[in-house]
Amino acid sequence: MKIRVIRIAHDGYSLVEILVSIGVFAIVLFAAISVFSVAQETSRIAHAKTKAIQYSRDYVEKIKNIRRDNWDALTT
């Protein structure tokens, strides 16, 4: 008479698999946050440059109009 060994399937994740998946998730999350941070800083710098260019264009236009207008155009 043979004794049959019944194997019970363990369908869970091991501790090592969980730790590896948490590590991979942490790396991906860190990369995403870094990309978002860099994009936000780049956007802020671009906005500041755009404002500076617009102010420059406004004042150049005012200076060009001095001959046509009076000197009060620079202060308004």
Backbone as a printed PyTorch tensor [residue, N CA C, xyz], in Angstrom:
tensor([[[  0.8310,  -1.1670,   0.0000],
         [  0.0000,   0.0000,   0.0000],
         [  0.8820,   1.2390,   0.0000]],

        [[  0.6420,   2.0650,  -1.0050],
         [  1.4300,   3.2810,  -1.1360],
         [  0.7010,   4.4240,  -0.4530]],

        [[  1.4940,   5.2560,   0.1800],
         [  0.9330,   6.4410,   0.8290],
         [  1.0930,   7.6080,  -0.1440]],

        [[  0.0040,   8.2300,  -0.4120],
         [  0.0380,   9.3750,  -1.3250],
         [  0.2960,  10.6510,  -0.5290]],

        [[  1.2210,  11.4060,  -1.0320],
         [  1.5310,  12.6780,  -0.3960],
         [  0.7270,  13.7510,  -1.1200]],

        [[ -0.0950,  14.4070,  -0.3710],
         [ -0.9140,  15.4740,  -0.9400],
         [ -0.1590,  16.7850,  -0.7520]],

        [[  0.0890,  17.4240,  -1.8580],
         [  0.7850,  18.7130,  -1.7860],
         [ -0.2500,  19.8220,  -1.8130]],

        [[ -0.1170,  20.6830,  -0.8830],
         [ -1.0120,  21.8330,  -0.8200],
         [ -0.3170,  22.9850,  -1.5380]],

        [[ -1.0080,  23.5440,  -2.5020],
         [ -0.4330,  24.6550,  -3.2670],
         [ -0.5000,  25.9280,  -2.4320]],

        [[  0.6200,  26.5700,  -2.3400],
         [  0.6930,  27.8490,  -1.6300],
         [  0.6700,  28.9430,  -2.6890]],

        [[ -0.5030,  29.5080,  -2.9030],
         [ -0.6700,  30.4890,  -3.9680],
         [ -0.4580,  31.9170,  -3.4980]],

        [[  0.3400,  32.1400,  -2.5370],
         [  0.5840,  33.4960,  -2.0590],
         [  1.9360,  33.9920,  -2.5370]],

        [[  2.2720,  35.1870,  -2.1130],
         [  3.5600,  35.7730,  -2.4540],
         [  4.5030,  35.6060,  -1.2730]],

        [[  5.7470,  35.3750,  -1.5770],
         [  6.7250,  35.2580,  -0.5070],
         [  7.1580,  36.6490,  -0.0510]],

        [[  7.8030,  36.6980,   1.0740],
         [  8.2620,  37.9680,   1.6280],
         [  9.2600,  38.6440,   0.6900]],

        [[ 10.1140,  37.8600,   0.0610],
         [ 11.1040,  38.4200,  -0.8570],
         [ 10.4100,  39.0600,  -2.0590]],

        [[  9.3960,  38.4050,  -2.5980],
         [  8.6650,  38.9710,  -3.7310],
         [  7.9730,  40.2720,  -3.3510]],

        [[  7.4120,  40.3200,  -2.1720],
         [  6.7470,  41.5410,  -1.7080],
         [  7.7610,  42.6640,  -1.5280]],

        [[  8.9070,  42.3690,  -0.9330],
         [  9.9290,  43.3980,  -0.7270],
         [ 10.4860,  43.9030,  -2.0550]],

        [[ 10.6820,  43.0120,  -3.0040],
         [ 11.1780,  43.4310,  -4.3190],
         [ 10.1480,  44.3110,  -5.0130]],

        [[  8.8780,  43.9260,  -4.9450],
         [  7.8470,  44.7380,  -5.5980],
         [  7.7080,  46.1020,  -4.9240]],

        [[  7.8400,  46.1630,  -3.6150],
         [  7.8020,  47.4540,  -2.9120],
         [  9.0010,  48.3040,  -3.3220]],

        [[ 10.1620,  47.6910,  -3.4600],
         [ 11.3530,  48.4190,  -3.8950],
         [ 11.2060,  48.9750,  -5.2980]],

        [[ 10.6890,  48.1700,  -6.2070],
         [ 10.4740,  48.6300,  -7.5840],
         [  9.4530,  49.7540,  -7.6040]],

        [[  8.3720,  49.6020,  -6.8510],
         [  7.3460,  50.6440,  -6.7770],
         [  7.9330,  51.9380,  -6.2190]],

        [[  8.7850,  51.8380,  -5.1990],
         [  9.3950,  53.0310,  -4.6130],
         [ 10.3000,  53.7390,  -5.6220]],

        [[ 11.0490,  52.9760,  -6.4000],
         [ 11.9280,  53.5770,  -7.4040],
         [ 11.1130,  54.2770,  -8.4820]],

        [[ 10.0460,  53.6290,  -8.9490],
         [  9.1870,  54.2360,  -9.9720],
         [  8.5140,  55.4870,  -9.4270]],

        [[  8.0410,  55.4320,  -8.1870],
         [  7.3970,  56.5900,  -7.5690],
         [  8.3850,  57.7440,  -7.4140]],

        [[  9.6000,  57.4470,  -6.9880],
         [ 10.6230,  58.4830,  -6.8470],
         [ 10.9390,  59.1250,  -8.1960]],

        [[ 11.0290,  58.3110,  -9.2360],
         [ 11.3060,  58.8490, -10.5750],
         [ 10.1660,  59.7470, -11.0460]],

        [[  8.9310,  59.3310, -10.7930],
         [  7.7790,  60.1390, -11.2130],
         [  7.7370,  61.4630, -10.4680]],

        [[  8.0180,  61.4370,  -9.1880],
         [  8.0250,  62.6710,  -8.3960],
         [  9.1560,  63.5860,  -8.8620]],

        [[ 10.3000,  63.0180,  -9.1830],
         [ 11.4230,  63.8200,  -9.6760],
         [ 11.0840,  64.4850, -11.0030]],

        [[ 10.4590,  63.7430, -11.8990],
         [ 10.0690,  64.3070, -13.1970],
         [  9.0620,  65.4250, -12.9950]],

        [[  8.0880,  65.2230, -12.1240],
         [  7.0890,  66.2500, -11.8500],
         [  7.7350,  67.4990, -11.2650]],

        [[  8.6850,  67.3120, -10.3580],
         [  9.3630,  68.4420,  -9.7280],
         [ 10.1640,  69.2470, -10.7520]],

        [[ 10.8830,  68.5610, -11.6120],
         [ 11.6690,  69.2410, -12.6480],
         [ 10.7470,  69.9660, -13.6250]],

        [[  9.6460,  69.3330, -13.9890],
         [  8.6950,  69.9670, -14.9150],
         [  8.0830,  71.2150, -14.3000]],

        [[  7.7820,  71.1590, -13.0200],
         [  7.2010,  72.3180, -12.3430],
         [  8.2050,  73.4720, -12.2850]],

        [[  9.4460,  73.1810, -11.9920],
         [ 10.4800,  74.2170, -11.9370],
         [ 10.7210,  74.8170, -13.3220]],

        [[ 10.7540,  73.9770, -14.3370],
         [ 10.9290,  74.4590, -15.7060],
         [  9.7770,  75.3580, -16.1180]],

        [[  8.5780,  74.9850, -15.7370],
         [  7.4040,  75.7990, -16.0540],
         [  7.4740,  77.1560, -15.3560]],

        [[  7.9260,  77.1640, -14.1100],
         [  8.0400,  78.4170, -13.3650],
         [  9.0590,  79.3460, -14.0230]],

        [[ 10.1910,  78.7940, -14.4260],
         [ 11.2300,  79.5940, -15.0740],
         [ 10.7360,  80.1320, -16.4180]],

        [[ 10.0550,  79.2960, -17.1860],
         [  9.5320,  79.7350, -18.4850],
         [  8.5020,  80.8460, -18.3050]],

        [[  7.6770,  80.7410, -17.2840],
         [  6.6800,  81.7800, -17.0200],
         [  7.3610,  83.1040, -16.6580]],

        [[  8.4010,  83.0320, -15.8280],
         [  9.1320,  84.2450, -15.4440],
         [  9.8090,  84.8840, -16.6600]],

        [[ 10.3840,  84.0640, -17.5320],
         [ 11.0260,  84.5990, -18.7360],
         [  9.9990,  85.2410, -19.6600]],

        [[  8.8410,  84.6230, -19.7810],
         [  7.7870,  85.1820, -20.6290],
         [  7.3270,  86.5350, -20.1130]],

        [[  7.1620,  86.6450, -18.7960],
         [  6.7720,  87.9280, -18.2140],
         [  7.8450,  88.9830, -18.4460]],

        [[  9.1100,  88.6040, -18.2940],
         [ 10.2080,  89.5540, -18.5070],
         [ 10.2520,  90.0250, -19.9620]],

        [[ 10.0550,  89.1150, -20.8840],
         [ 10.0470,  89.4930, -22.3040],
         [  8.8910,  90.4310, -22.6020]],

        [[  7.7290,  90.1510, -22.0410],
         [  6.5720,  91.0140, -22.2850],
         [  6.7940,  92.4130, -21.7090]],

        [[  7.3420,  92.4900, -20.4920],
         [  7.6530,  93.8030, -19.9130],
         [  8.6600,  94.5500, -20.7880]],

        [[  9.6680,  93.8320, -21.2890],
         [ 10.6710,  94.4660, -22.1530],
         [ 10.0360,  95.0070, -23.4230]],

        [[  9.1760,  94.2220, -24.0300],
         [  8.5080,  94.6750, -25.2550],
         [  7.6270,  95.8880, -24.9910]],

        [[  6.9440,  95.8890, -23.8560],
         [  6.1040,  97.0410, -23.5190],
         [  6.9370,  98.3120, -23.3970]],

        [[  8.0670,  98.2330, -22.7030],
         [  8.8940,  99.4200, -22.5200],
         [  9.5890,  99.8480, -23.8080]],

        [[  9.9810,  98.9030, -24.6410],
         [ 10.5580,  99.2670, -25.9390],
         [  9.5150,  99.9930, -26.7740]],

        [[  8.2780,  99.5240, -26.7360],
         [  7.2080, 100.1940, -27.4620],
         [  6.9770, 101.6020, -26.9210]],

        [[  7.0280, 101.7670, -25.6120],
         [  6.8680, 103.1060, -25.0290],
         [  8.0050, 104.0310, -25.4480]],

        [[  9.2150, 103.5050, -25.4910],
         [ 10.3570, 104.3260, -25.8970],
         [ 10.2380, 104.7260, -27.3660]],

        [[  9.7640, 103.8110, -28.1970],
         [  9.5740, 104.1400, -29.6150],
         [  8.5210, 105.2270, -29.8030]],

        [[  7.5500, 105.2700, -28.9200],
         [  6.4610, 106.2360, -29.0490],
         [  6.7710, 107.5950, -28.4230]],

        [[  7.9560, 107.7820, -27.8670],
         [  8.3080, 109.0590, -27.2400],
         [  8.2640, 110.1830, -28.2680]],

        [[  8.7830, 109.9370, -29.4550],
         [  8.7980, 110.9950, -30.4670],
         [  7.3860, 111.3910, -30.8680]],

        [[  6.5090, 110.4280, -30.8960],
         [  5.1540, 110.7200, -31.3190],
         [  4.3290, 111.3180, -30.1680]],

        [[  4.5210, 110.7850, -28.9860],
         [  3.7630, 111.2520, -27.8240],
         [  4.6170, 112.2230, -27.0190]],

        [[  4.3010, 112.3410, -25.7720],
         [  5.1170, 113.1920, -24.9030],
         [  5.8550, 112.3130, -23.8940]],

        [[  6.6300, 112.9350, -23.0190],
         [  7.4220, 112.2010, -22.0450],
         [  6.5670, 111.5520, -20.9640]],

        [[  5.3340, 111.9140, -20.8300],
         [  4.4680, 111.3250, -19.8110],
         [  4.1190, 109.8680, -20.1280]],

        [[  4.3360, 109.4370, -21.3340],
         [  4.0120, 108.0590, -21.7100],
         [  4.8830, 107.0440, -20.9730]],

        [[  6.0600, 107.4630, -20.5140],
         [  6.9440, 106.5420, -19.8020],
         [  6.4630, 106.2420, -18.3900]],

        [[  5.7090, 107.1320, -17.8020],
         [  5.3130, 106.9420, -16.4080],
         [  3.9570, 106.2890, -16.2580]],

        [[  3.2180, 106.1270, -17.3180],
         [  1.8820, 105.5320, -17.1860],
         [  1.8640, 104.1000, -17.6020]]])
